[in-house]
Amino acid sequence: MYIQDILVLNNYQNQGIATEMMKKVIEKYKDVRQKVLLTEEAPDVRYFYEKNGFMSCDQGTLVAFAKMN
């Protein structure tokens, strides 16, 4: 499963909306073994996804590759 960001308008952030959206997606695809997320590096972004069970590949035992252009 590939997730390309969970986005919430600024006026609605910090109300648990993104967390609820993430929970629903994860629950729907709970039988999928690999869940991949690609997003920008920012402290609040990292905190949100780590809080929701994701681990950055630069901190774990996985490797990730991307080619941008």
N, C-alpha and C positions, 0 to 999 in steps of 0.2 A: 504494500500500500504506500502510495506517495502522497504526502501532504505538502501543499504549497502555501504555507502561512495560514494563520487564523487571524482575520482582520476584523476590527470593530472600530466604528467611527469614534473619534476623540471624545465627543460628548457622552458616549456610552461606556467608555472604558472604566475599569476598576469597579465594575458592578457584578462580576462573575459571569458575564455573557460568554466571553471567549472560553473560559474554563468549562462551562456547560456545553458549549459547542464541541470542544475537544473530547469531553467525556462521551457524548453521543456518537461521535465518529469512531472512537476507540471501541466502544461497546458494540456498535454495528459490525465492525470488522475484527472482533476479538479473536477469531480463529486464524487470521492472517499472521504469520510468524514474523515477517519483517515489516516494520513501519518506518518509513524514511521521511525525513523532513529536511528541507533546504530553505534557509532563510538568512537574513543579514545578521551580522555580529553587532550586538548592542547589549549592554548589561540587563536592561529590562526584558528584552526578547529572550536572552539566555535564561534568565530567572523564570519566566513564564513556562518555557518548554521543559526545563528541568523539574519545575514544580509539578508538571503533568507527566512525569515519568520518562522523559527523553534524556539521553546522555549524549553529550557532544562527542563526536568521534575523536577529537583531539585529547579527550580525557579517558577514553575507554580502550578496549582491545580490538576495536573495529578499525577499518580503514575506509576512507571515502575519497572518491576522485570526482573532479568536475572539470569541464573544459568550457570556458566562457569566451565568446566571440561570435 
